[in-house]
């Protein structure tokens, strides 16, 4: 293989495996960081999905409610809400279930 072929192959894989930009994953950052990220994404896309699992589910609900209640004049609405669970393997080797939530926030058109 030529050097240019080797360099171009990883770039193609990164584009195919890159996560979608319409999802905000909730973690341990301050609440308003996620609100700001969601609003920035909503400025560019018609809908954004807020995803969380475990103890971060409450924070995901808070983010969606702040956008909905404090930005009433901007015209945002809650779309589909999907709840579920994932099986996660703990460090000690046991498997356990972790709750998940996906909240769709969309612009009213």
Secondary structure as a PSIPRED ss2 file (coil, helix, strand):
# PSIPRED VFORMAT (PSIPRED V4.0)

   1 X C   1.000  0.000  0.000
   2 X C   1.000  0.000  0.000
   3 X H   0.000  1.000  0.000
   4 X H   0.000  1.000  0.000
   5 X H   0.000  1.000  0.000
   6 X H   0.000  1.000  0.000
   7 X H   0.000  1.000  0.000
   8 X H   0.000  1.000  0.000
   9 X H   0.000  1.000  0.000
  10 X H   0.000  1.000  0.000
  11 X H   0.000  1.000  0.000
  12 X H   0.000  1.000  0.000
  13 X H   0.000  1.000  0.000
  14 X H   0.000  1.000  0.000
  15 X H   0.000  1.000  0.000
  16 X H   0.000  1.000  0.000
  17 X H   0.000  1.000  0.000
  18 X C   1.000  0.000  0.000
  19 X C   1.000  0.000  0.000
  20 X C   1.000  0.000  0.000
  21 X C   1.000  0.000  0.000
  22 X C   1.000  0.000  0.000
  23 X E   0.000  0.000  1.000
  24 X E   0.000  0.000  1.000
  25 X E   0.000  0.000  1.000
  26 X C   1.000  0.000  0.000
  27 X C   1.000  0.000  0.000
  28 X C   1.000  0.000  0.000
  29 X C   1.000  0.000  0.000
  30 X C   1.000  0.000  0.000
  31 X H   0.000  1.000  0.000
  32 X H   0.000  1.000  0.000
  33 X H   0.000  1.000  0.000
  34 X H   0.000  1.000  0.000
  35 X H   0.000  1.000  0.000
  36 X H   0.000  1.000  0.000
  37 X H   0.000  1.000  0.000
  38 X H   0.000  1.000  0.000
  39 X H   0.000  1.000  0.000
  40 X H   0.000  1.000  0.000
  41 X H   0.000  1.000  0.000
  42 X H   0.000  1.000  0.000
  43 X H   0.000  1.000  0.000
  44 X H   0.000  1.000  0.000
  45 X C   1.000  0.000  0.000
  46 X C   1.000  0.000  0.000
  47 X E   0.000  0.000  1.000
  48 X E   0.000  0.000  1.000
  49 X E   0.000  0.000  1.000
  50 X E   0.000  0.000  1.000
  51 X E   0.000  0.000  1.000
  52 X E   0.000  0.000  1.000
  53 X E   0.000  0.000  1.000
  54 X H   0.000  1.000  0.000
  55 X H   0.000  1.000  0.000
  56 X H   0.000  1.000  0.000
  57 X H   0.000  1.000  0.000
  58 X H   0.000  1.000  0.000
  59 X H   0.000  1.000  0.000
  60 X H   0.000  1.000  0.000
  61 X H   0.000  1.000  0.000
  62 X H   0.000  1.000  0.000
  63 X H   0.000  1.000  0.000
  64 X H   0.000  1.000  0.000
  65 X H   0.000  1.000  0.000
  66 X H   0.000  1.000  0.000
  67 X H   0.000  1.000  0.000
  68 X H   0.000  1.000  0.000
  69 X H   0.000  1.000  0.000
  70 X H   0.000  1.000  0.000
  71 X C   1.000  0.000  0.000
  72 X H   0.000  1.000  0.000
  73 X H   0.000  1.000  0.000
  74 X H   0.000  1.000  0.000
  75 X C   1.000  0.000  0.000
  76 X E   0.000  0.000  1.000
  77 X E   0.000  0.000  1.000
  78 X E   0.000  0.000  1.000
  79 X E   0.000  0.000  1.000
  80 X E   0.000  0.000  1.000
  81 X E   0.000  0.000  1.000
  82 X E   0.000  0.000  1.000
  83 X E   0.000  0.000  1.000
  84 X E   0.000  0.000  1.000
  85 X E   0.000  0.000  1.000
  86 X E   0.000  0.000  1.000
  87 X E   0.000  0.000  1.000
  88 X E   0.000  0.000  1.000
  89 X E   0.000  0.000  1.000
  90 X C   1.000  0.000  0.000
  91 X C   1.000  0.000  0.000
  92 X C   1.000  0.000  0.000
  93 X C   1.000  0.000  0.000
  94 X C   1.000  0.000  0.000
  95 X E   0.000  0.000  1.000
  96 X E   0.000  0.000  1.000
  97 X E   0.000  0.000  1.000
  98 X E   0.000  0.000  1.000
  99 X E   0.000  0.000  1.000
 100 X E   0.000  0.000  1.000
 101 X E   0.000  0.000  1.000
 102 X E   0.000  0.000  1.000
 103 X E   0.000  0.000  1.000
 104 X E   0.000  0.000  1.000
 105 X E   0.000  0.000  1.000
 106 X E   0.000  0.000  1.000
 107 X E   0.000  0.000  1.000
 108 X C   1.000  0.000  0.000
 109 X C   1.000  0.000  0.000
